[in-house]
């Protein structure tokens, strides 16, 4: 992944989406559902209606991308306390 952090649940650019999707086992149709939602910013209900499916299937496809994204985000090293501004230390 690029050095910039990707916020979980935020829209993705096409390049980030492809990297994440390549780490899943999504089929072409599920991949398209996730792309329409995460890259194009369309609602899950709109995507489901467009592709003649149910929103739950779209949610599953998006969830697959989010799981990969979360595993990469959560696996990042923590910032040491010595690097935090004094006001943030409790």
Secondary structure, DSSP 8 states (H G I E B T S, - for coil): --SS---TTS---HHHHHHHHHTS---HHHHHHHHHHHTS---HHHHHHHTTS-HHHHHHHHHHHHHHHHHHHHTS----GGGS-GGG--
